[in-house]
Amino acid sequence: MAGLVRKNRISSVLTPSQLRCLSKIPTINITAGCVHNCIYCYMKGYSQYPGDGKVVLFDNTADKLRQELARKRKKPQAVYFCPSCDPFQPVPGILDQTYKTMTILLKAGIGVQFLTKAIVPQEFIKLFARYCNLVSGQIGLTSVDESIRKTFEPSTVSVSEKLATMRKLVEIGVTTGARADPLVYGVMDSDEALRELFSAIAKTGVKEVAVNYLFLRPAIKESIKENISDKELLSAILSPYRNGVKLPIGLKNSSGIALPKEIREKAFRRIRNIAESFGLFIHICGCKNSDITAESCNITRLSESSQLALF
């Protein structure tokens, strides 16, 4: 693909995350940057972000991981893919490196956990079927309206393909959840839209959904302004944040603007009620809603009592 740069990773493959939901296990980024280019991606504000349309593939990830694991006295229980990109970006070199890296972990008895907005290719489905007790994943889906997906996630796969991926993972025994994050208040969350979303998710066999509203940081706000040409839609997205609340996000001295507390509390109650009518359990992301909940969004799935060797 144009804009793909290949380089060797110098730093460690297994890295920590300061986000509470990701803090229990080490993480791996296969790339810096992502071909999906979602307009609300928080990676856009990071110093290592290579820029829109550019992706850096770390070609030595699998080999370096093998070396790191060989030096460990105690292996991690699981590893999360990928805090700053999508592990299943539809680029052959990226998928090859992801497959090699995940295979090393699974053969060593180490769990693989992931979030994706892409198709999980068939070779991964076959791999995960052999190690289904070690694999868990979330599929990002905020709306079943294709026009909304194309507006906010222009390079992700279609709604039907995301739902098909959920279904396949459930069928092979992988612990699978949906992730409706970020919802855009007043744009994606009408009662009708939520009923359509939760109905479609429930039909795949998925039983739980992680939910959060758009969390505005400066780079995300600028990206939205640059990519939304419809002034009425842009106002609908940003105006609820005029009276928003500044909250920490768990990173060093890092924060963002959340919707006013009262709006979120009322909205989350409504979302739970609608989801429950379809037999779905809702997890609210505590990382971005620390003023109203300490709940985990279940992006990783280790118990509090797990004794982990991160490094």
C-alpha positions as protocol buffer text, in pm:
chain_id: "A"
residue {
  index: 1
  type: MET
  ca { x: 0 y: 0 z: 0 }
}
residue {
  index: 2
  type: ALA
  ca { x: 106 y: 358 z: -56 }
}
residue {
  index: 3
  type: GLY
  ca { x: 226 y: 515 z: 263 }
}
residue {
  index: 4
  type: LEU
  ca { x: 346 y: 189 z: 423 }
}
residue {
  index: 5
  type: VAL
  ca { x: 692 y: 209 z: 578 }
}
residue {
  index: 6
  type: ARG
  ca { x: 871 y: -102 z: 703 }
}
residue {
  index: 7
  type: LYS
  ca { x: 1120 y: -76 z: 984 }
}
residue {
  index: 8
  type: ASN
  ca { x: 1261 y: -281 z: 1270 }
}
residue {
  index: 9
  type: ARG
  ca { x: 1140 y: -215 z: 1620 }
}
residue {
  index: 10
  type: ILE
  ca { x: 1412 y: -106 z: 1862 }
}
residue {
  index: 11
  type: SER
  ca { x: 1208 y: -89 z: 2182 }
}
residue {
  index: 12
  type: SER
  ca { x: 1048 y: -387 z: 2356 }
}
residue {
  index: 13
  type: VAL
  ca { x: 756 y: -560 z: 2187 }
}
residue {
  index: 14
  type: LEU
  ca { x: 564 y: -623 z: 2510 }
}
residue {
  index: 15
  type: THR
  ca { x: 473 y: -284 z: 2652 }
}
residue {
  index: 16
  type: PRO
  ca { x: 255 y: -161 z: 2941 }
}
residue {
  index: 17
  type: SER
  ca { x: -49 y: 62 z: 2916 }
}
residue {
  index: 18
  type: GLN
  ca { x: -148 y: 324 z: 3170 }
}
residue {
  index: 19
  type: LEU
  ca { x: -515 y: 292 z: 3080 }
}
residue {
  index: 20
  type: ARG
  ca { x: -682 y: 107 z: 3366 }
}
residue {
  index: 21
  type: CYS
  ca { x: -874 y: -127 z: 3135 }
}
residue {
  index: 22
  type: LEU
  ca { x: -548 y: -232 z: 2968 }
}
residue {
  index: 23
  type: SER
  ca { x: -315 y: -220 z: 3266 }
}
residue {
  index: 24
  type: LYS
  ca { x: -338 y: -584 z: 3373 }
}
residue {
  index: 25
  type: ILE
  ca { x: -160 y: -738 z: 3074 }
}
residue {
  index: 26
  type: PRO
  ca { x: 115 y: -633 z: 2833 }
}
residue {
  index: 27
  type: THR
  ca { x: 22 y: -497 z: 2492 }
}
residue {
  index: 28
  type: ILE
  ca { x: 163 y: -521 z: 2140 }
}
residue {
  index: 29
  type: ASN
  ca { x: 134 y: -273 z: 1855 }
}
residue {
  index: 30
  type: ILE
  ca { x: 198 y: -430 z: 1514 }
}
residue {
  index: 31
  type: THR
  ca { x: 209 y: -86 z: 1350 }
}
residue {
  index: 32
  type: ALA
  ca { x: 226 y: 283 z: 1424 }
}
residue {
  index: 33
  type: GLY
  ca { x: -66 y: 441 z: 1245 }
}
residue {
  index: 34
  type: CYS
  ca { x: -360 y: 253 z: 1097 }
}
residue {
  index: 35
  type: VAL
  ca { x: -512 y: 226 z: 749 }
}
residue {
  index: 36
  type: HIS
  ca { x: -863 y: 261 z: 891 }
}
residue {
  index: 37
  type: ASN
  ca { x: -807 y: 630 z: 965 }
}
residue {
  index: 38
  type: CYS
  ca { x: -1115 y: 664 z: 1186 }
}
residue {
  index: 39
  type: ILE
  ca { x: -1172 y: 1035 z: 1233 }
}
residue {
  index: 40
  type: TYR
  ca { x: -1209 y: 1002 z: 1612 }
}
residue {
  index: 41
  type: CYS
  ca { x: -902 y: 782 z: 1666 }
}
residue {
  index: 42
  type: TYR
  ca { x: -719 y: 891 z: 1983 }
}
residue {
  index: 43
  type: MET
  ca { x: -386 y: 786 z: 1830 }
}
residue {
  index: 44
  type: LYS
  ca { x: -392 y: 1106 z: 1622 }
}
residue {
  index: 45
  type: GLY
  ca { x: -282 y: 1300 z: 1930 }
}
residue {
  index: 46
  type: TYR
  ca { x: 21 y: 1083 z: 2007 }
}
residue {
  index: 47
  type: SER
  ca { x: 376 y: 1187 z: 1926 }
}
residue {
  index: 48
  type: GLN
  ca { x: 444 y: 855 z: 1751 }
}
residue {
  index: 49
  type: TYR
  ca { x: 148 y: 898 z: 1514 }
}
residue {
  index: 50
  type: PRO
  ca { x: 303 y: 904 z: 1164 }
}
residue {
  index: 51
  type: GLY
  ca { x: 22 y: 1110 z: 1010 }
}
residue {
  index: 52
  type: ASP
  ca { x: -294 y: 1036 z: 816 }
}
residue {
  index: 53
  type: GLY
  ca { x: -238 y: 794 z: 530 }
}
residue {
  index: 54
  type: LYS
  ca { x: 92 y: 668 z: 673 }
}
residue {
  index: 55
  type: VAL
  ca { x: 153 y: 339 z: 852 }
}
residue {
  index: 56
  type: VAL
  ca { x: 479 y: 208 z: 998 }
}
residue {
  index: 57
  type: LEU
  ca { x: 498 y: -173 z: 1007 }
}
residue {
  index: 58
  type: PHE
  ca { x: 742 y: -321 z: 1258 }
}
residue {
  index: 59
  type: ASP
  ca { x: 880 y: -611 z: 1056 }
}
residue {
  index: 60
  type: ASN
  ca { x: 1070 y: -778 z: 1339 }
}
residue {
  index: 61
  type: THR
  ca { x: 785 y: -796 z: 1590 }
}
residue {
  index: 62
  type: ALA
  ca { x: 745 y: -1175 z: 1589 }
}
residue {
  index: 63
  type: ASP
  ca { x: 1120 y: -1244 z: 1606 }
}
residue {
  index: 64
  type: LYS
  ca { x: 1172 y: -989 z: 1882 }
}
residue {
  index: 65
  type: LEU
  ca { x: 878 y: -1130 z: 2077 }
}
residue {
  index: 66
  type: ARG
  ca { x: 1027 y: -1480 z: 2063 }
}
residue {
  index: 67
  type: GLN
  ca { x: 1351 y: -1345 z: 2209 }
}
residue {
  index: 68
  type: GLU
  ca { x: 1172 y: -1155 z: 2485 }
}
residue {
  index: 69
  type: LEU
  ca { x: 966 y: -1457 z: 2590 }
}
residue {
  index: 70
  type: ALA
  ca { x: 1279 y: -1674 z: 2603 }
}
residue {
  index: 71
  type: ARG
  ca { x: 1427 y: -1440 z: 2864 }
}
residue {
  index: 72
  type: LYS
  ca { x: 1124 y: -1441 z: 3092 }
}
residue {
  index: 73
  type: ARG
  ca { x: 1108 y: -1657 z: 3403 }
}
residue {
  index: 74
  type: LYS
  ca { x: 731 y: -1626 z: 3407 }
}
residue {
  index: 75
  type: LYS
  ca { x: 523 y: -1573 z: 3095 }
}
residue {
  index: 76
  type: PRO
  ca { x: 232 y: -1327 z: 3083 }
}
residue {
  index: 77
  type: GLN
  ca { x: -113 y: -1481 z: 3104 }
}
residue {
  index: 78
  type: ALA
  ca { x: -230 y: -1291 z: 2796 }
}
residue {
  index: 79
  type: VAL
  ca { x: -135 y: -1010 z: 2558 }
}
residue {
  index: 80
  type: TYR
  ca { x: -360 y: -740 z: 2411 }
}
residue {
  index: 81
  type: PHE
  ca { x: -356 y: -634 z: 2042 }
}
residue {
  index: 82
  type: CYS
  ca { x: -330 y: -343 z: 1969 }
}
residue {
  index: 83
  type: PRO
  ca { x: -372 y: -28 z: 2183 }
}
residue {
  index: 84
  type: SER
  ca { x: -284 y: 211 z: 1900 }
}
residue {
  index: 85
  type: CYS
  ca { x: -384 y: 32 z: 1579 }
}
residue {
  index: 86
  type: ASP
  ca { x: -593 y: -254 z: 1440 }
}
residue {
  index: 87
  type: PRO
  ca { x: -418 y: -593 z: 1432 }
}
residue {
  index: 88
  type: PHE
  ca { x: -619 y: -704 z: 1126 }
}
residue {
  index: 89
  type: GLN
  ca { x: -558 y: -412 z: 892 }
}
residue {
  index: 90
  type: PRO
  ca { x: -617 y: -554 z: 541 }
}
residue {
  index: 91
  type: VAL
  ca { x: -255 y: -527 z: 426 }
}
residue {
  index: 92
  type: PRO
  ca { x: -68 y: -854 z: 354 }
}
residue {
  index: 93
  type: GLY
  ca { x: 251 y: -760 z: 540 }
}
residue {
  index: 94
  type: ILE
  ca { x: 59 y: -643 z: 846 }
}
residue {
  index: 95
  type: LEU
  ca { x: -159 y: -955 z: 856 }
}
residue {
  index: 96
  type: ASP
  ca { x: 148 y: -1177 z: 813 }
}
residue {
  index: 97
  type: GLN
  ca { x: 326 y: -1016 z: 1107 }
}
residue {
  index: 98
  type: THR
  ca { x: 11 y: -1032 z: 1320 }
}
residue {
  index: 99
  type: TYR
  ca { x: -37 y: -1400 z: 1240 }
}
residue {
  index: 100
  type: LYS
  ca { x: 323 y: -1490 z: 1324 }
}
residue {
  index: 101
  type: THR
  ca { x: 312 y: -1294 z: 1649 }
}
residue {
  index: 102
  type: MET
  ca { x: -20 y: -1436 z: 1767 }
}
residue {
  index: 103
  type: THR
  ca { x: 87 y: -1789 z: 1676 }
}
residue {
  index: 104
  type: ILE
  ca { x: 398 y: -1761 z: 1892 }
}
residue {
  index: 105
  type: LEU
  ca { x: 187 y: -1655 z: 2189 }
}
residue {
  index: 106
  type: LEU
  ca { x: -84 y: -1917 z: 2149 }
}
residue {
  index: 107
  type: LYS
  ca { x: 164 y: -2202 z: 2103 }
}
residue {
  index: 108
  type: ALA
  ca { x: 329 y: -2088 z: 2427 }
}
residue {
  index: 109
  type: GLY
  ca { x: -6 y: -2106 z: 2606 }
}
residue {
  index: 110
  type: ILE
  ca { x: -35 y: -1726 z: 2628 }
}
residue {
  index: 111
  type: GLY
  ca { x: -374 y: -1571 z: 2561 }
}
residue {
  index: 112
  type: VAL
  ca { x: -447 y: -1337 z: 2273 }
}
residue {
  index: 113
  type: GLN
  ca { x: -699 y: -1055 z: 2322 }
}
residue {
  index: 114
  type: PHE
  ca { x: -791 y: -796 z: 2061 }
}
residue {
  index: 115
  type: LEU
  ca { x: -1018 y: -521 z: 1936 }
}
residue {
  index: 116
  type: THR
  ca { x: -1086 y: -487 z: 1564 }
}
residue {
  index: 117
  type: LYS
  ca { x: -1302 y: -305 z: 1312 }
}
residue {
  index: 118
  type: ALA
  ca { x: -1179 y: -530 z: 1031 }
}
residue {
  index: 119
  type: ILE
  ca { x: -1253 y: -875 z: 898 }
}
residue {
  index: 120
  type: VAL
  ca { x: -1070 y: -1148 z: 1089 }
}
residue {
  index: 121
  type: PRO
  ca { x: -929 y: -1353 z: 799 }
}
residue {
  index: 122
  type: GLN
  ca { x: -998 y: -1724 z: 765 }
}
residue {
  index: 123
  type: GLU
  ca { x: -645 y: -1832 z: 857 }
}
residue {
  index: 124
  type: PHE
  ca { x: -689 y: -1655 z: 1191 }
}
residue {
  index: 125
  type: ILE
  ca { x: -1032 y: -1814 z: 1241 }
}
residue {
  index: 126
  type: LYS
  ca { x: -870 y: -2156 z: 1197 }
}
residue {
  index: 127
  type: LEU
  ca { x: -590 y: -2063 z: 1438 }
}
residue {
  index: 128
  type: PHE
  ca { x: -831 y: -1926 z: 1699 }
}
residue {
  index: 129
  type: ALA
  ca { x: -1053 y: -2233 z: 1671 }
}
residue {
  index: 130
  type: ARG
  ca { x: -758 y: -2448 z: 1784 }
}
residue {
  index: 131
  type: TYR
  ca { x: -689 y: -2221 z: 2083 }
}
residue {
  index: 132
  type: CYS
  ca { x: -1037 y: -2080 z: 2150 }
}
residue {
  index: 133
  type: ASN
  ca { x: -995 y: -2104 z: 2528 }
}
residue {
  index: 134
  type: LEU
  ca { x: -703 y: -1859 z: 2502 }
}
residue {
  index: 135
  type: VAL
  ca { x: -864 y: -1603 z: 2270 }
}
residue {
  index: 136
  type: SER
  ca { x: -1107 y: -1317 z: 2331 }
}
residue {
  index: 137
  type: GLY
  ca { x: -1202 y: -1024 z: 2114 }
}
residue {
  index: 138
  type: GLN
  ca { x: -1421 y: -721 z: 2072 }
}
residue {
  index: 139
  type: ILE
  ca { x: -1562 y: -601 z: 1740 }
}
residue {
  index: 140
  type: GLY
  ca { x: -1607 y: -225 z: 1706 }
}
residue {
  index: 141
  type: LEU
  ca { x: -1959 y: -136 z: 1592 }
}
residue {
  index: 142
  type: THR
  ca { x: -2135 y: 189 z: 1683 }
}
residue {
  index: 143
  type: SER
  ca { x: -2418 y: 190 z: 1430 }
}
residue {
  index: 144
  type: VAL
  ca { x: -2583 y: -32 z: 1170 }
}
residue {
  index: 145
  type: ASP
  ca { x: -2628 y: 272 z: 945 }
}
residue {
  index: 146
  type: GLU
  ca { x: -2371 y: 245 z: 664 }
}
residue {
  index: 147
  type: SER
  ca { x: -2374 y: 621 z: 603 }
}
residue {
  index: 148
  type: ILE
  ca { x: -2270 y: 679 z: 964 }
}
residue {
  index: 149
  type: ARG
  ca { x: -1992 y: 421 z: 938 }
}
residue {
  index: 150
  type: LYS
  ca { x: -1860 y: 579 z: 620 }
}
residue {
  index: 151
  type: THR
  ca { x: -1863 y: 923 z: 780 }
}
residue {
  index: 152
  type: PHE
  ca { x: -1673 y: 832 z: 1096 }
}
residue {
  index: 153
  type: GLU
  ca { x: -1481 y: 517 z: 993 }
}
residue {
  index: 154
  type: PRO
  ca { x: -1435 y: 557 z: 616 }
}
residue {
  index: 155
  type: SER
  ca { x: -1186 y: 274 z: 569 }
}
residue {
  index: 156
  type: THR
  ca { x: -1330 y: 8 z: 799 }
}
residue {
  index: 157
  type: VAL
  ca { x: -1530 y: -287 z: 668 }
}
residue {
  index: 158
  type: SER
  ca { x: -1906 y: -277 z: 624 }
}
residue {
  index: 159
  type: VAL
  ca { x: -2157 y: -329 z: 904 }
}
residue {
  index: 160
  type: SER
  ca { x: -2256 y: -668 z: 760 }
}
residue {
  index: 161
  type: GLU
  ca { x: -1892 y: -781 z: 757 }
}
residue {
  index: 162
  type: LYS
  ca { x: -1843 y: -675 z: 1119 }
}
residue {
  index: 163
  type: LEU
  ca { x: -2153 y: -869 z: 1221 }
}
residue {
  index: 164
  type: ALA
  ca { x: -2035 y: -1171 z: 1023 }
}
residue {
  index: 165
  type: THR
  ca { x: -1703 y: -1158 z: 1207 }
}
residue {
  index: 166
  type: MET
  ca { x: -1882 y: -1155 z: 1543 }
}
residue {
  index: 167
  type: ARG
  ca { x: -2085 y: -1456 z: 1436 }
}
residue {
  index: 168
  type: LYS
  ca { x: -1778 y: -1653 z: 1321 }
}
residue {
  index: 169
  type: LEU
  ca { x: -1589 y: -1589 z: 1644 }
}
residue {
  index: 170
  type: VAL
  ca { x: -1887 y: -1693 z: 1856 }
}
residue {
  index: 171
  type: GLU
  ca { x: -1930 y: -2011 z: 1648 }
}
residue {
  index: 172
  type: ILE
  ca { x: -1571 y: -2125 z: 1708 }
}
residue {
  index: 173
  type: GLY
  ca { x: -1594 y: -2066 z: 2084 }
}
residue {
  index: 174
  type: VAL
  ca { x: -1399 y: -1739 z: 2113 }
}
residue {
  index: 175
  type: THR
  ca { x: -1521 y: -1512 z: 2394 }
}
residue {
  index: 176
  type: THR
  ca { x: -1657 y: -1224 z: 2188 }
}
residue {
  index: 177
  type: GLY
  ca { x: -1805 y: -886 z: 2270 }
}
residue {
  index: 178
  type: ALA
  ca { x: -1917 y: -585 z: 2069 }
}
residue {
  index: 179
  type: ARG
  ca { x: -1774 y: -240 z: 2131 }
}
residue {
  index: 180
  type: ALA
  ca { x: -1998 y: 62 z: 2071 }
}
residue {
  index: 181
  type: ASP
  ca { x: -1726 y: 316 z: 2134 }
}
residue {
  index: 182
  type: PRO
  ca { x: -1739 y: 599 z: 2063 }
}
residue {
  index: 183
  type: LEU
  ca { x: -2108 y: 669 z: 2034 }
}
residue {
  index: 184
  type: VAL
  ca { x: -2178 y: 1022 z: 1916 }
}
residue {
  index: 185
  type: TYR
  ca { x: -2446 y: 1182 z: 2130 }
}
residue {
  index: 186
  type: GLY
  ca { x: -2750 y: 1290 z: 1932 }
}
residue {
  index: 187
  type: VAL
  ca { x: -2619 y: 1128 z: 1613 }
}
residue {
  index: 188
  type: MET
  ca { x: -2593 y: 754 z: 1684 }
}
residue {
  index: 189
  type: ASP
  ca { x: -2795 y: 704 z: 2000 }
}
residue {
  index: 190
  type: SER
  ca { x: -3165 y: 755 z: 1930 }
}
residue {
  index: 191
  type: ASP
  ca { x: -3386 y: 482 z: 2075 }
}
residue {
  index: 192
  type: GLU
  ca { x: -3454 y: 350 z: 1725 }
}
residue {
  index: 193
  type: ALA
  ca { x: -3085 y: 346 z: 1630 }
}
residue {
  index: 194
  type: LEU
  ca { x: -2991 y: 166 z: 1951 }
}
residue {
  index: 195
  type: ARG
  ca { x: -3266 y: -92 z: 1907 }
}
residue {
  index: 196
  type: GLU
  ca { x: -3145 y: -165 z: 1554 }
}
residue {
  index: 197
  type: LEU
  ca { x: -2784 y: -188 z: 1674 }
}
residue {
  index: 198
  type: PHE
  ca { x: -2853 y: -416 z: 1970 }
}
residue {
  index: 199
  type: SER
  ca { x: -3092 y: -634 z: 1772 }
}
residue {
  index: 200
  type: ALA
  ca { x: -2824 y: -695 z: 1508 }
}
residue {
  index: 201
  type: ILE
  ca { x: -2559 y: -768 z: 1771 }
}
residue {
  index: 202
  type: ALA
  ca { x: -2783 y: -1007 z: 1965 }
}
residue {
  index: 203
  type: LYS
  ca { x: -2852 y: -1210 z: 1650 }
}
residue {
  index: 204
  type: THR
  ca { x: -2479 y: -1292 z: 1620 }
}
residue {
  index: 205
  type: GLY
  ca { x: -2477 y: -1469 z: 1958 }
}
residue {
  index: 206
  type: VAL
  ca { x: -2276 y: -1194 z: 2129 }
}
residue {
  index: 207
  type: LYS
  ca { x: -2404 y: -1129 z: 2481 }
}
residue {
  index: 208
  type: GLU
  ca { x: -2222 y: -813 z: 2592 }
}
residue {
  index: 209
  type: VAL
  ca { x: -2143 y: -468 z: 2460 }
}
residue {
  index: 210
  type: ALA
  ca { x: -1887 y: -214 z: 2583 }
}
residue {
  index: 211
  type: VAL
  ca { x: -2021 y: 139 z: 2552 }
}
residue {
  index: 212
  type: ASN
  ca { x: -1874 y: 487 z: 2571 }
}
residue {
  index: 213
  type: TYR
  ca { x: -1946 y: 829 z: 2430 }
}
residue {
  index: 214
  type: LEU
  ca { x: -1701 y: 1033 z: 2225 }
}
residue {
  index: 215
  type: PHE
  ca { x: -1420 y: 1161 z: 2447 }
}
residue {
  index: 216
  type: LEU
  ca { x: -1280 y: 1483 z: 2304 }
}
residue {
  index: 217
  type: ARG
  ca { x: -910 y: 1552 z: 2307 }
}
residue {
  index: 218
  type: PRO
  ca { x: -756 y: 1837 z: 2101 }
}
residue {
  index: 219
  type: ALA
  ca { x: -633 y: 1619 z: 1813 }
}
residue {
  index: 220
  type: ILE
  ca { x: -966 y: 1437 z: 1790 }
}
residue {
  index: 221
  type: LYS
  ca { x: -1159 y: 1764 z: 1782 }
}
residue {
  index: 222
  type: GLU
  ca { x: -935 y: 1894 z: 1503 }
}
residue {
  index: 223
  type: SER
  ca { x: -973 y: 1571 z: 1307 }
}
residue {
  index: 224
  type: ILE
  ca { x: -1351 y: 1591 z: 1332 }
}
residue {
  index: 225
  type: LYS
  ca { x: -1347 y: 1953 z: 1215 }
}
residue {
  index: 226
  type: GLU
  ca { x: -1123 y: 1865 z: 921 }
}
residue {
  index: 227
  type: ASN
  ca { x: -1325 y: 1563 z: 812 }
}
residue {
  index: 228
  type: ILE
  ca { x: -1687 y: 1669 z: 869 }
}
residue {
  index: 229
  type: SER
  ca { x: -1787 y: 1917 z: 598 }
}
residue {
  index: 230
  type: ASP
  ca { x: -2156 y: 1916 z: 691 }
}
residue {
  index: 231
  type: LYS
  ca { x: -2180 y: 2216 z: 926 }
}
residue {
  index: 232
  type: GLU
  ca { x: -2508 y: 2101 z: 1078 }
}
residue {
  index: 233
  type: LEU
  ca { x: -2363 y: 1759 z: 1159 }
}
residue {
  index: 234
  type: LEU
  ca { x: -2043 y: 1916 z: 1295 }
}
residue {
  index: 235
  type: SER
  ca { x: -2246 y: 2135 z: 1527 }
}
residue {
  index: 236
  type: ALA
  ca { x: -2452 y: 1836 z: 1640 }
}
residue {
  index: 237
  type: ILE
  ca { x: -2132 y: 1649 z: 1729 }
}
residue {
  index: 238
  type: LEU
  ca { x: -1948 y: 1926 z: 1912 }
}
residue {
  index: 239
  type: SER
  ca { x: -2212 y: 2149 z: 2070 }
}
residue {
  index: 240
  type: PRO
  ca { x: -2300 y: 1907 z: 2356 }
}
residue {
  index: 241
  type: TYR
  ca { x: -1940 y: 1944 z: 2477 }
}
residue {
  index: 242
  type: ARG
  ca { x: -1962 y: 2319 z: 2540 }
}
residue {
  index: 243
  type: ASN
  ca { x: -2053 y: 2241 z: 2898 }
}
residue {
  index: 244
  type: GLY
  ca { x: -1852 y: 1921 z: 2912 }
}
residue {
  index: 245
  type: VAL
  ca { x: -1638 y: 1803 z: 3199 }
}
residue {
  index: 246
  type: LYS
  ca { x: -1260 y: 1758 z: 3192 }
}
residue {
  index: 247
  type: LEU
  ca { x: -1162 y: 1407 z: 3302 }
}
residue {
  index: 248
  type: PRO
  ca { x: -830 y: 1219 z: 3327 }
}
residue {
  index: 249
  type: ILE
  ca { x: -786 y: 930 z: 3088 }
}
residue {
  index: 250
  type: GLY
  ca { x: -523 y: 736 z: 3284 }
}
residue {
  index: 251
  type: LEU
  ca { x: -222 y: 847 z: 3084 }
}
residue {
  index: 252
  type: LYS
  ca { x: 48 y: 1076 z: 3221 }
}
residue {
  index: 253
  type: ASN
  ca { x: -113 y: 1414 z: 3286 }
}
residue {
  index: 254
  type: SER
  ca { x: -358 y: 1335 z: 3008 }
}
residue {
  index: 255
  type: SER
  ca { x: -724 y: 1430 z: 3000 }
}
residue {
  index: 256
  type: GLY
  ca { x: -1012 y: 1496 z: 2768 }
}
residue {
  index: 257
  type: ILE
  ca { x: -1358 y: 1649 z: 2759 }
}
residue {
  index: 258
  type: ALA
  ca { x: -1653 y: 1422 z: 2829 }
}
residue {
  index: 259
  type: LEU
  ca { x: -2019 y: 1501 z: 2794 }
}
residue {
  index: 260
  type: PRO
  ca { x: -2172 y: 1662 z: 3104 }
}
residue {
  index: 261
  type: LYS
  ca { x: -2214 y: 1408 z: 3382 }
}
residue {
  index: 262
  type: GLU
  ca { x: -2593 y: 1438 z: 3392 }
}
residue {
  index: 263
  type: ILE
  ca { x: -2623 y: 1369 z: 3019 }
}
residue {
  index: 264
  type: ARG
  ca { x: -2405 y: 1060 z: 3039 }
}
residue {
  index: 265
  type: GLU
  ca { x: -2579 y: 918 z: 3344 }
}
residue {
  index: 266
  type: LYS
  ca { x: -2922 y: 954 z: 3183 }
}
residue {
  index: 267
  type: ALA
  ca { x: -2800 y: 821 z: 2848 }
}
residue {
  index: 268
  type: PHE
  ca { x: -2627 y: 517 z: 2997 }
}
residue {
  index: 269
  type: ARG
  ca { x: -2942 y: 424 z: 3192 }
}
residue {
  index: 270
  type: ARG
  ca { x: -3143 y: 442 z: 2871 }
}
residue {
  index: 271
  type: ILE
  ca { x: -2882 y: 239 z: 2681 }
}
residue {
  index: 272
  type: ARG
  ca { x: -2880 y: -32 z: 2948 }
}
residue {
  index: 273
  type: ASN
  ca { x: -3257 y: -60 z: 2940 }
}
residue {
  index: 274
  type: ILE
  ca { x: -3270 y: -96 z: 2563 }
}
residue {
  index: 275
  type: ALA
  ca { x: -2980 y: -344 z: 2558 }
}
residue {
  index: 276
  type: GLU
  ca { x: -3138 y: -559 z: 2827 }
}
residue {
  index: 277
  type: SER
  ca { x: -3453 y: -592 z: 2617 }
}
residue {
  index: 278
  type: PHE
  ca { x: -3235 y: -779 z: 2365 }
}
residue {
  index: 279
  type: GLY
  ca { x: -3062 y: -992 z: 2630 }
}
residue {
  index: 280
  type: LEU
  ca { x: -2740 y: -791 z: 2616 }
}
residue {
  index: 281
  type: PHE
  ca { x: -2526 y: -683 z: 2911 }
}
residue {
  index: 282
  type: ILE
  ca { x: -2369 y: -337 z: 2892 }
}
residue {
  index: 283
  type: HIS
  ca { x: -2022 y: -246 z: 3022 }
}
residue {
  index: 284
  type: ILE
  ca { x: -1951 y: 126 z: 3063 }
}
residue {
  index: 285
  type: CYS
  ca { x: -1588 y: 229 z: 3012 }
}
residue {
  index: 286
  type: GLY
  ca { x: -1461 y: 354 z: 3348 }
}
residue {
  index: 287
  type: CYS
  ca { x: -1141 y: 491 z: 3194 }
}
residue {
  index: 288
  type: LYS
  ca { x: -1337 y: 773 z: 3028 }
}
residue {
  index: 289
  type: ASN
  ca { x: -1617 y: 799 z: 3286 }
}
residue {
  index: 290
  type: SER
  ca { x: -1425 y: 802 z: 3613 }
}
residue {
  index: 291
  type: ASP
  ca { x: -1673 y: 1047 z: 3765 }
}
residue {
  index: 292
  type: ILE
  ca { x: -1963 y: 802 z: 3741 }
}
residue {
  index: 293
  type: THR
  ca { x: -1822 y: 447 z: 3735 }
}
residue {
  index: 294
  type: ALA
  ca { x: -1519 y: 230 z: 3807 }
}
residue {
  index: 295
  type: GLU
  ca { x: -1650 y: -42 z: 3577 }
}
residue {
  index: 296
  type: SER
  ca { x: -1427 y: -217 z: 3326 }
}
residue {
  index: 297
  type: CYS
  ca { x: -1523 y: -221 z: 2960 }
}
residue {
  index: 298
  type: ASN
  ca { x: -1386 y: -578 z: 2943 }
}
residue {
  index: 299
  type: ILE
  ca { x: -1142 y: -493 z: 2667 }
}
residue {
  index: 300
  type: THR
  ca { x: -918 y: -733 z: 2860 }
}
residue {
  index: 301
  type: ARG
  ca { x: -1058 y: -1020 z: 3062 }
}
residue {
  index: 302
  type: LEU
  ca { x: -829 y: -1114 z: 3347 }
}
residue {
  index: 303
  type: SER
  ca { x: -963 y: -1135 z: 3700 }
}
residue {
  index: 304
  type: GLU
  ca { x: -848 y: -891 z: 3965 }
}
residue {
  index: 305
  type: SER
  ca { x: -679 y: -1175 z: 4152 }
}
residue {
  index: 306
  type: SER
  ca { x: -470 y: -1290 z: 3856 }
}
residue {
  index: 307
  type: GLN
  ca { x: -100 y: -1287 z: 3935 }
}
residue {
  index: 308
  type: LEU
  ca { x: 54 y: -1158 z: 3614 }
}
residue {
  index: 309
  type: ALA
  ca { x: 410 y: -1125 z: 3497 }
}
residue {
  index: 310
  type: LEU
  ca { x: 403 y: -817 z: 3277 }
}
residue {
  index: 311
  type: PHE
  ca { x: 777 y: -791 z: 3216 }
}
